């Protein structure tokens, strides 16, 4: 894999809180994103054009701020199988999947995207999460023949939309998903790749398409007590018929009872409002107004090139599914993502 190539000269910035992608200076029109995506471009001057290009399968998104972890060794898949919510003990080379790490009470602590190349399992996760994730993995090594490494310093992630025909450097690791490909590039190859990969799109365009697809993201749709059932992650990141892992008792109990305490909803926001609600703003019943009881919170809001302003929110399970909601100060119609 090209990503095995190491460029230690970039390691300091890529693993620190002050990481800045070289593409912010190299690509015209780049506007830096804010947390949690600080360090890469929010957009390149034309948000909707960038969204439309991604929807057509064109261009790429710089995700070089994300953390990269590898696991090597003879026992890597059987060992990860014991720790993750996903069935990975027999994961074929090249087959990508999502998985979670849960607390003992079943709360989501980590979310990873992973692929195995036959020798190494490659994972990428949210910025700043490699350290805590590796800390947990190392605490569970025991007698297993595995080695865990933080590869963020020398490996960068880029996203290619579904249908993209962009040529990748020989041997590049690729995580193929229904919504596109995440490629693990040697960090030193990022500028050369960007010069030939087609039109760049910022993370705001990718986030708008993620919200449209109702896909949760760690740290946006989650808080300290989120369980997988609330976000629909049972469908993509949890295997319900595998052996024990930390938090499995909660997963099984809530699944069998069918009563997660909260549920993810998709919101069509009132387009007359200029301002989008921010992450964490309260959600109430529109009929109760701004003084009504808080029933949840906005997780991610975005401007979509076709749908207009949209959002995801996490609300109490018993919120009426047909009720109009108030997201911050914005009236919103809801669509069910996780059934009440």
Buried (B, 14 or more C-beta within 10 A) or exposed (E): BBBBBBBEEBBEBBBEEEBBBBBBEEBEEBEBBEEBBBBBBBBBEBBBBBBBBBBEBBBBBBBBBBBBBBBEBEBBBBBBBBBBBBBBEEBEEEEBBBBBBBBEEBBBBBBBBBBBBEEBBBBBBBBBBBEBBBEBBEEBBEEBEBEBBBBBBBBBBBBBBBEBEBEBBEEBBBBBBEBBBBBBBBBBBBBEBBEEBBBBBBBBBBBBBBBBEBBBBBBBBBBEEBBBBBBBBBEBBBBEEBEEBBBBEBBEEBBEEEEBEBBBBBBBBBEEBEEBBEBEBBBBBBEBEEEBEEBBBBBBBBBBBEBEBBBBBBBBBEBEEEBBBBBBEBBBBBEEBBEB
